[in-house]
Each structure stands twice: as C-alpha cells, then as structure tokens.
Amino acid sequence: MTEVTRILAKWVVDSKFENIPANVRKSGVASFLNWMGCAVGGSRHETLDRAIAALKPFSGPEQAGILGRKERFDVMHAALLNGISSHVFDFDDTHLKTIIHPAGPVASAILPMAEWMPVTGAQLLHAFILGVEVECRIGNSVYPQHYDIGWHITGTAGVFGAAAAAGKLLGLDEQQMVWALGLAGTQSSGFREMFGTMTKSFHPGRAAQNGVASALLARQNYTSSNRVLEAPRGFAHVMSTKRDFNEIIGKLGEVWETALNSYKPFACGIVIHPAIDGCIQLRNEHRLQAEDIAKIDLRVDPLVLELTGKKTPQTGLEGKFSVYHSCEAAIIYGAAGEKEYADGVVRDRRVIALRDKVDAVSEEAINEDEVYVAVTLNDGRVLKKHVQHAIGSVANPMTEDKLIDKFNGLVRDVLPAKQGDELRELCWKLESLKDAGELARKAVAV
C-alpha cells in the first residue's frame, strides 16, 4: 500500500518557502487577511462570550490574545477561541471544491503560536499555506461522499491542516510529522447536524486546538499510527465511501489548492450566495420594495435545500442556513452581511411576511454557484434573473477592493479606525514581517 501519510508528511517537512509560487503566496496573504477580518469581527458575538465565560477559569498561562478582545489565554485555548470567532459569522473563506473553510482551523492554530515562540511573517505564511494545502487535499480525497454522510468537513479535514501548520512551525522531522497527522486524524470530528447552532463554529476552533496539541505531542515523540489516512481502519476508509489518495499526494508542489480559495461577500452558507446575488441585482435594477412582491420563485442546486432549507429560522445563526430568509433580506436591505442575520432581523414581522412568499425547488442540472430567480409583482409582472456564477465564486471572484471593504466593515465596529487600518496593512505585509506576533498584538482590543 502506498504510504500516503508519510509522503504527505515528508512534503510538508521538506517544503521551502522560496519554492512556493508567487500566486499561491498572494492567495495565502488574501486568505489570512480575510480570516483576520472575520475573527476580529466575530469577537463580540455571544457565542464567544459564552465560550470565554466557560473556559477562562481553566486556562493556563496568558500566552496569546483573543483577537478583538482584551482577554488572554494559553496557546491552545486561544486557538480554540479564535477559531470560533473566525467562523461564527459564517463569513470566512471557502474552498469551493469541498466547501471547506480552510483558514479557520489553520490560522487560528498558528497565530497564537507566533505570540509564544519566535516566528517571522514568512514562516507563518509558509506554515499557513502548507496547512491549507494539506486540509484541502485531504478533503478532496473524500468529498462529496464524506460530506454527504453528515461530516462537517471543515472540522474533519481542518484538524490535519492545523497539525501540519503547527508542526511546520515547531520544526518537526518526518516521523514526528507522520505522528502529528495521526494524532490529528484520531481527533477528526464535526457533524453537519450542528449547522445553525453555536457548535458549528466550535468545529474549526476545536480543529485548531487539536492540531496544535497533535504537533506538540509529536514533538515529544508521542507515537501514533503511521498510516492514519490510508489504513483500512484509518480516516478515509472509516469516514467515507470514497477515497482517492491521488488527490492527496498527486502533483504535490505543482498544483495548489490554496490558489483556489475564495472569499464570501455574504455572511451565510456559500450555497445561498447565487440566490442572494440574483435578488440583490433584481432589487437594484428595478428598485423593488417588499410590498410590491407577490412571490419569489427560486430554481437552485439540490445542495441548497439540503443545507439551507430552514423555512422558519428563529435565530440569526439559523437564518444563515435559510435560503428563504437570505433572499428576503437581499430584497429588503440590498445586503446579506452580518447585520442582516441578527436575531432581531430574523424575527422582524416585515421580514417574515416576505420570507413566507419565497419558494425554492431544486434541479440536478443547476450548478452550485448558479440560480434562476423569478420575482412576481402584485401587478402581475414577472422579473427574472439567471446568475450563472455568483459573486465570490472562482469564476466571479471578489476583487481586492471588495475584500478590503469587507475587512474594514468587519473590523470597524470592534477596533478604532486607525488600529484597524494598521492591522490591515500588517496583514498585507505578512511575508516581510520580522515578528508575526505583531499581528496578534495589533488585533486585540485596547
């Protein structure tokens, strides 16, 4: 049997930063910037308040900051909490081939480490890129069957990426990296059943925390199986009916999944984005008002209703998994940012009245980034929009200016304007920073 785990571990250990292509480095920096904005922006959410209240009494030494806040925790708890914060808005990056949110588990694992040990920006970026590559390749090997069974792939694949990135920073040798991946794999978890609850954001946070623990244990020669990925009772065979190991080790260093990362313009499940895009376009083109609309009909990819078919969401977190709420928010507000998923908005009578007029049907022939929208007005007119590739998809990516606007919008309500601007510029300069811990220090509340 091909030693898939060892080949992957050796590639991570042997990787040199100078061999990372320029476009992959650029994508890595953009992904890190997007993650930072999401983590700072989500730092005041009640989900994080409750997690901090529960865990602060049990934290170890105050080694690392919680982005957007004043509290400090030990490295592993900081990884957990920053991972929760970065995902709670469901606004983070997406590897569209697998629907993995790659940065959450990886960046949340290694930035606290950069406050605890000497790490340059180049080292942090290198480890980040490798971690994202590891988790996305492992995700490719089992998707979509692994996801269809009910696993939340950001948690299950993300823990491998976090372990690989943390292990790279710690300087693990090949055998230690094999063990780190094994330790990570045995902690691989996260159920899609948790979507719409606080626990969804716990998944990338726990993946980050467990990834750091795996690397630290491996550094002390804490052993695990050498075949966690490929063994008959290992990750791929136990957790999926599909297993394509060439997706993990094929063309390593030649084809980069990291370069395929995308960034969300809307703070909700990625499969809703085409419908939101279409509704916003119709609203703006025809100056639509909710009171003018008799009904809204959607034709969508089957995954949309499977993942986001909540007809009557009661909380903002549930609203993020409701194509019905998302479409009426797009019509009423012309946006689908975090404010449009506040609890009060989801329960607003005007919002509910329009939400009840939204209907959706799925068709196998429609792609995941595609939608057909038909808005029937009270006067009988029907307005139609076909979105072939939603904004934020690989075929229609967010521009750098839009990514900056997104970052600014997320950080503005948490950090003073000057501090937010300085943090943004530090993220863009990540590769040249002498002390990567400066990023974490700049991102905490003063």
C-alpha positions as CSV (number, residue, x, y, z in Angstrom):
1,M,0.0,0.0,0.0
2,T,1.3,3.5,-0.9
3,E,2.4,5.3,2.2
4,V,0.1,8.3,1.7
5,T,0.5,9.8,5.2
6,R,4.3,9.6,5.0
7,I,4.6,11.1,1.6
8,L,2.4,14.0,2.7
9,A,4.3,14.5,5.9
10,K,7.7,14.4,4.1
11,W,6.4,17.0,1.6
12,V,5.4,19.4,4.4
13,V,8.7,18.9,6.3
14,D,10.9,19.3,3.2
15,S,8.9,22.3,1.8
16,K,10.9,25.5,1.3
17,F,9.2,28.9,1.3
18,E,11.2,30.1,-1.8
19,N,9.6,27.3,-3.8
20,I,6.0,28.5,-3.1
21,P,4.8,30.2,-6.3
22,A,4.1,33.9,-6.2
23,N,0.4,33.5,-7.0
24,V,0.0,31.0,-4.1
25,R,1.7,33.3,-1.7
26,K,-0.6,36.1,-2.8
27,S,-3.7,33.9,-2.3
28,G,-2.3,32.9,1.2
29,V,-2.0,36.6,2.2
30,A,-5.5,37.4,1.0
31,S,-6.9,34.3,2.8
32,F,-5.1,35.4,6.0
33,L,-6.4,38.9,5.7
34,N,-10.0,37.6,5.2
35,W,-9.6,35.3,8.2
36,M,-8.3,38.2,10.4
37,G,-11.3,40.4,9.5
38,C,-13.8,37.6,10.3
39,A,-12.1,36.7,13.6
40,V,-12.0,40.3,14.8
41,G,-15.5,40.9,13.5
42,G,-16.9,37.9,15.3
43,S,-15.1,38.6,18.6
44,R,-18.1,40.3,20.2
45,H,-20.7,37.6,19.3
46,E,-22.5,36.0,22.2
47,T,-21.1,32.6,21.1
48,L,-17.6,33.8,22.1
49,D,-18.8,35.5,25.2
50,R,-20.2,32.2,26.4
51,A,-17.1,30.2,25.4
52,I,-14.8,32.6,27.3
53,A,-17.0,32.5,30.4
54,A,-17.0,28.7,30.4
55,L,-13.3,28.2,29.8
56,K,-11.4,31.2,31.3
57,P,-11.3,29.6,34.8
58,F,-9.4,26.7,33.3
59,S,-6.9,28.5,31.0
60,G,-3.2,28.1,31.5
61,P,-0.6,30.9,31.2
62,E,-1.7,34.0,29.4
63,Q,0.4,33.3,26.3
64,A,-1.8,34.6,23.5
65,G,-4.5,37.2,22.8
66,I,-8.1,36.7,21.7
67,L,-8.5,38.8,18.5
68,G,-10.7,41.8,19.0
69,R,-10.8,41.4,22.8
70,K,-8.7,42.0,25.9
71,E,-8.6,38.5,27.4
72,R,-5.5,36.4,27.1
73,F,-5.4,32.6,27.2
74,D,-2.8,29.8,26.8
75,V,-1.9,29.0,23.2
76,M,-4.3,26.0,22.8
77,H,-7.3,27.8,24.3
78,A,-6.5,30.9,22.2
79,A,-6.5,28.6,19.1
80,L,-10.0,27.3,20.0
81,L,-11.5,30.7,20.8
82,N,-10.0,32.5,17.7
83,G,-11.3,29.6,15.6
84,I,-14.8,30.0,17.0
85,S,-14.7,33.8,16.5
86,S,-13.5,33.5,12.9
87,H,-16.3,31.2,11.9
88,V,-19.3,32.3,13.9
89,F,-20.4,34.8,11.2
90,D,-20.1,32.1,8.5
91,F,-18.3,34.8,6.5
92,D,-14.9,33.1,6.2
93,D,-13.1,31.8,3.1
94,T,-14.3,28.8,1.2
95,H,-12.5,26.1,-0.9
96,L,-15.4,25.6,-3.3
97,K,-14.4,22.1,-4.4
98,T,-15.1,20.8,-0.9
99,I,-16.9,23.6,0.9
100,I,-14.0,23.6,3.5
101,H,-13.4,26.9,5.2
102,P,-9.6,26.5,5.2
103,A,-8.2,29.4,7.1
104,G,-10.2,28.9,10.3
105,P,-8.5,25.8,11.6
106,V,-5.1,26.7,10.3
107,A,-4.6,30.4,11.0
108,S,-6.3,30.0,14.4
109,A,-3.8,27.3,15.3
110,I,-0.6,29.1,14.3
111,L,-1.1,32.8,15.2
112,P,-1.2,32.1,18.9
113,M,2.0,30.1,18.5
114,A,3.5,33.2,16.9
115,E,3.0,35.1,20.2
116,W,4.5,32.2,22.2
117,M,7.7,31.5,20.1
118,P,9.8,33.5,17.6
119,V,8.1,33.3,14.2
120,T,8.7,35.6,11.2
121,G,5.9,36.6,8.8
122,A,7.4,34.4,6.1
123,Q,7.4,31.4,8.4
124,L,3.8,32.0,9.4
125,L,2.7,32.4,5.8
126,H,4.6,29.3,4.8
127,A,3.0,27.2,7.5
128,F,-0.4,28.6,6.7
129,I,-0.2,27.8,3.0
130,L,1.0,24.2,3.8
131,G,-1.7,23.7,6.3
132,V,-4.4,24.9,3.9
133,E,-3.0,22.7,1.2
134,V,-3.0,19.6,3.5
135,E,-6.6,20.0,4.6
136,C,-7.9,20.8,1.2
137,R,-6.2,17.8,-0.5
138,I,-7.4,15.5,2.2
139,G,-10.9,17.0,1.8
140,N,-10.7,16.4,-2.0
141,S,-9.9,12.7,-1.4
142,V,-13.2,12.0,0.4
143,Y,-15.6,14.7,-0.9
144,P,-18.5,14.7,-1.6
145,Q,-19.4,11.3,0.0
146,H,-17.8,12.2,3.3
147,Y,-19.8,15.4,3.5
148,D,-23.0,13.7,2.3
149,I,-22.8,11.2,5.2
150,G,-23.0,14.2,7.6
151,W,-19.5,15.1,8.5
152,H,-18.6,18.8,8.7
153,I,-15.5,18.7,6.5
154,T,-14.0,22.0,7.9
155,G,-13.6,20.2,11.2
156,T,-12.7,16.8,10.0
157,A,-10.1,17.8,7.4
158,G,-9.2,21.1,9.1
159,V,-7.5,19.3,12.1
160,F,-5.0,17.8,9.7
161,G,-4.2,21.2,8.3
162,A,-3.8,22.7,11.7
163,A,-1.5,19.9,12.8
164,A,0.7,20.2,9.7
165,A,1.0,24.0,10.0
166,A,1.8,23.9,13.7
167,G,4.2,21.0,13.1
168,K,6.0,23.1,10.4
169,L,6.4,26.0,12.9
170,L,7.8,23.6,15.5
171,G,10.3,22.1,13.1
172,L,9.1,18.5,13.3
173,D,11.0,15.9,11.4
174,E,9.4,13.5,9.0
175,Q,8.5,10.8,11.6
176,Q,7.1,13.4,14.0
177,M,5.0,14.9,11.3
178,V,3.6,11.5,10.5
179,W,2.7,11.1,14.2
180,A,1.2,14.6,14.3
181,L,-1.1,13.7,11.3
182,G,-2.0,10.5,13.1
183,L,-2.9,12.3,16.3
184,A,-4.9,14.8,14.3
185,G,-6.8,12.2,12.4
186,T,-7.9,10.4,15.5
187,Q,-9.5,13.7,16.7
188,S,-11.2,14.4,13.4
189,S,-14.8,15.3,14.0
190,G,-17.7,17.6,13.5
191,F,-21.3,16.9,12.4
192,R,-23.4,18.8,9.9
193,E,-26.3,18.4,12.4
194,M,-24.8,21.3,14.3
195,F,-25.4,23.8,11.5
196,G,-27.4,26.8,12.7
197,T,-26.1,26.5,16.2
198,M,-23.1,27.8,18.2
199,T,-21.5,24.4,17.8
200,K,-20.9,24.9,14.1
201,S,-18.2,27.5,14.9
202,F,-16.8,25.2,17.6
203,H,-15.7,22.8,14.9
204,P,-12.9,24.9,13.3
205,G,-11.9,26.1,16.8
206,R,-11.5,22.6,18.1
207,A,-9.7,21.6,14.9
208,A,-7.2,24.4,15.5
209,Q,-6.8,23.5,19.2
210,N,-6.4,19.7,18.5
211,G,-4.0,20.4,15.7
212,V,-1.7,22.4,18.0
213,A,-1.9,19.6,20.6
214,S,-1.1,17.0,18.0
215,A,2.0,18.8,16.9
216,L,3.2,19.4,20.4
217,L,2.7,15.8,21.4
218,A,4.5,14.6,18.3
219,R,7.5,16.9,19.1
220,Q,7.9,14.8,22.2
221,N,7.8,11.6,20.1
222,Y,4.3,10.7,21.2
223,T,3.5,8.0,18.7
224,S,0.5,7.3,16.6
225,S,-0.2,5.1,13.5
226,N,2.0,5.8,10.5
227,R,-1.0,5.3,8.2
228,V,-3.8,7.4,9.5
229,L,-5.0,8.4,6.1
230,E,-4.8,5.2,4.1
231,A,-5.1,2.3,6.6
232,P,-8.2,0.1,6.4
233,R,-9.3,1.5,9.7
234,G,-7.9,5.0,9.1
235,F,-9.6,8.3,8.2
236,A,-10.6,7.7,4.6
237,H,-11.9,4.2,4.9
238,V,-13.8,4.8,8.2
239,M,-15.3,8.2,7.3
240,S,-16.1,8.0,3.6
241,T,-17.2,5.6,0.9
242,K,-14.9,7.5,-1.5
243,R,-11.2,7.6,-1.1
244,D,-8.9,8.9,-3.8
245,F,-5.4,9.1,-2.4
246,N,-4.0,10.6,-5.6
247,E,-6.0,13.8,-4.6
248,I,-3.7,13.9,-1.5
249,I,-0.3,13.2,-2.9
250,G,-0.6,13.7,-6.7
251,K,1.3,16.7,-8.1
252,L,2.4,18.0,-4.7
253,G,4.1,21.3,-5.1
254,E,2.8,21.6,-8.7
255,V,-1.0,22.0,-8.3
256,W,-2.0,24.2,-5.4
257,E,-5.5,24.0,-3.9
258,T,-4.6,27.1,-1.9
259,A,-4.8,29.2,-5.1
260,L,-8.4,28.1,-5.5
261,N,-9.6,29.7,-2.2
262,S,-12.5,32.1,-2.4
263,Y,-14.0,34.8,-0.2
264,K,-17.6,35.3,0.8
265,P,-19.4,38.5,0.0
266,F,-22.3,37.4,2.1
267,A,-22.4,36.1,5.8
268,C,-24.1,32.8,5.3
269,G,-23.8,29.3,3.8
270,I,-22.0,29.5,0.5
271,V,-24.7,27.7,-1.5
272,I,-27.1,30.6,-0.8
273,H,-24.9,33.2,-2.4
274,P,-26.2,32.8,-6.0
275,A,-29.8,33.4,-4.8
276,I,-28.7,36.4,-2.8
277,D,-26.7,37.8,-5.7
278,G,-29.7,37.4,-8.1
279,C,-32.2,39.0,-5.6
280,I,-29.9,42.0,-5.0
281,Q,-29.4,42.5,-8.7
282,L,-33.2,42.5,-9.3
283,R,-33.8,44.8,-6.4
284,N,-31.3,47.3,-7.6
285,E,-32.3,47.2,-11.3
286,H,-36.0,47.6,-10.6
287,R,-35.9,49.5,-7.2
288,L,-38.0,46.7,-5.7
289,Q,-39.9,47.2,-2.4
290,A,-41.0,44.2,-0.3
291,E,-44.6,45.5,-0.5
292,D,-44.6,45.2,-4.3
293,I,-43.9,41.5,-4.4
294,A,-46.4,38.7,-4.6
295,K,-43.9,35.8,-4.6
296,I,-40.3,34.9,-5.3
297,D,-39.5,31.6,-7.0
298,L,-36.0,30.0,-7.0
299,R,-34.6,27.2,-9.0
300,V,-31.4,26.0,-7.3
301,D,-28.9,23.3,-7.0
302,P,-30.1,20.4,-4.7
303,L,-27.5,21.1,-2.1
304,V,-29.1,24.5,-1.4
305,L,-32.3,22.9,0.0
306,E,-30.4,20.2,1.8
307,L,-28.1,22.6,3.6
308,T,-30.2,25.8,3.8
309,G,-33.8,24.7,3.7
310,K,-34.9,26.2,7.1
311,K,-38.3,27.7,6.4
312,T,-38.8,29.4,9.7
313,P,-35.5,30.3,11.4
314,Q,-35.7,31.7,14.9
315,T,-32.2,33.0,15.4
316,G,-29.5,34.7,13.3
317,L,-27.4,31.5,13.3
318,E,-30.4,29.6,11.9
319,G,-31.0,32.4,9.4
320,K,-27.6,31.8,7.8
321,F,-29.0,28.4,6.8
322,S,-32.2,29.6,5.4
323,V,-32.3,30.5,1.7
324,Y,-35.8,31.9,2.4
325,H,-34.5,34.4,4.9
326,S,-31.5,35.3,2.9
327,C,-33.5,36.1,-0.2
328,E,-36.0,38.4,1.6
329,A,-33.1,40.1,3.4
330,A,-31.4,40.7,0.0
331,I,-34.6,42.3,-1.3
332,I,-35.4,44.4,1.8
333,Y,-31.9,45.5,2.7
334,G,-29.9,45.0,-0.5
335,A,-27.3,43.2,1.5
336,A,-26.6,40.0,3.4
337,G,-23.9,40.9,5.8
338,E,-23.8,40.1,9.5
339,K,-26.3,42.8,10.4
340,E,-28.9,41.1,8.2
341,Y,-28.5,37.9,10.2
342,A,-29.1,39.5,13.6
343,D,-31.7,37.7,15.8
344,G,-34.0,40.8,15.7
345,V,-33.9,40.9,11.9
346,V,-34.8,37.2,11.5
347,R,-37.8,37.7,13.8
348,D,-39.0,41.0,12.3
349,R,-42.6,40.8,11.1
350,R,-41.9,42.6,7.8
351,V,-39.0,40.2,7.1
352,I,-41.2,37.2,8.0
353,A,-44.0,38.4,5.7
354,L,-41.7,38.5,2.6
355,R,-39.9,35.3,3.7
356,D,-43.2,33.4,3.5
357,K,-43.5,34.4,-0.2
358,V,-40.2,32.7,-1.1
359,D,-40.4,29.3,-2.7
360,A,-37.5,27.1,-3.9
361,V,-37.2,24.0,-6.0
362,S,-34.0,22.0,-6.8
363,E,-32.9,20.8,-10.1
364,E,-29.9,18.4,-10.7
365,A,-28.9,20.3,-13.8
366,I,-28.2,23.6,-11.9
367,N,-24.7,24.2,-10.6
368,E,-23.8,25.1,-7.1
369,D,-22.9,28.7,-8.0
370,E,-25.9,29.1,-10.2
371,V,-29.5,30.2,-9.7
372,Y,-32.7,31.1,-11.6
373,V,-34.8,33.8,-9.8
374,A,-38.3,34.9,-10.7
375,V,-40.0,37.7,-8.8
376,T,-43.7,38.1,-9.4
377,L,-45.1,41.5,-8.6
378,N,-48.5,42.4,-7.4
379,D,-49.3,43.9,-10.8
380,G,-48.6,40.5,-12.5
381,R,-45.2,41.4,-14.0
382,V,-42.5,38.7,-13.6
383,L,-38.9,39.8,-13.3
384,K,-36.3,37.2,-14.0
385,K,-32.6,36.8,-13.3
386,H,-30.2,34.0,-14.2
387,V,-27.0,34.1,-12.2
388,Q,-24.5,31.7,-13.9
389,H,-21.7,32.3,-11.5
390,A,-22.3,34.1,-8.2
391,I,-20.0,36.8,-6.9
392,G,-17.4,35.3,-4.7
393,S,-17.1,32.1,-6.8
394,V,-13.9,31.1,-8.6
395,A,-15.4,32.2,-11.9
396,N,-16.5,35.6,-10.5
397,P,-14.2,36.3,-7.5
398,M,-14.3,39.3,-5.2
399,T,-11.9,42.0,-6.2
400,E,-9.1,43.1,-3.9
401,D,-11.0,46.4,-3.3
402,K,-14.1,44.4,-2.3
403,L,-12.0,42.3,0.1
404,I,-10.6,45.4,1.7
405,D,-14.2,46.8,2.1
406,K,-15.2,43.6,3.7
407,F,-12.3,43.7,6.1
408,N,-13.0,47.3,7.0
409,G,-16.7,46.6,7.6
410,L,-16.0,43.7,9.9
411,V,-13.3,45.4,12.0
412,R,-14.8,48.9,12.1
413,D,-17.2,48.1,15.0
414,V,-14.6,46.4,17.1
415,L,-11.3,48.3,16.8
416,P,-10.6,52.1,16.5
417,A,-10.3,53.1,12.8
418,K,-6.5,53.8,13.0
419,Q,-5.8,50.5,14.7
420,G,-7.9,48.6,12.1
421,D,-6.1,50.3,9.2
422,E,-2.8,49.4,10.7
423,L,-3.8,45.8,11.2
424,R,-5.0,45.6,7.6
425,E,-1.6,46.9,6.3
426,L,0.2,44.4,8.6
427,C,-1.7,41.6,7.1
428,W,-0.8,42.7,3.5
429,K,2.8,42.9,4.6
430,L,2.7,39.4,6.3
431,E,5.5,37.9,4.3
432,S,8.0,40.6,5.3
433,L,7.2,40.9,9.0
434,K,10.1,40.1,11.3
435,D,7.8,39.2,14.2
436,A,4.5,37.6,13.2
437,G,3.2,38.0,16.7
438,E,2.8,41.7,16.0
439,L,-0.3,40.8,14.0
440,A,-1.9,39.3,17.1
441,R,-0.9,42.2,19.3
442,K,-2.3,44.7,16.9
443,A,-5.6,42.9,16.7
444,V,-6.6,42.9,20.4
445,A,-8.8,45.5,22.0
446,V,-7.1,48.3,23.9
